[in-house]
Amino acid sequence: MYASTMTQGVYLNVPRTDWKLLQELINRFGWQSETREDMLDEFLQTRPSVTDLTEEDIMNEVRAVRYAK
């Protein structure tokens, strides 16, 4: 496996009919692939389901960063 510093991330638009063929090629070369849906699912799973911040807390943080000197 390549070190992460030696890899290049690429985004391709591939017709669904060709995805299976491309996936086979990816597997043969030992590359990794994930769809946009996979990435979104992974992101959503890492998000907290309950936040302790109110909308006012969030706005106060935004103001503090935006208007900080």
Secondary structure, DSSP 8 states (H G I E B T S, - for coil): ---GGG---------HHHHHHHHHHHHHHT-----HHHHHHHHHHHS-SS-S--HHHHHHHHHHHHT--
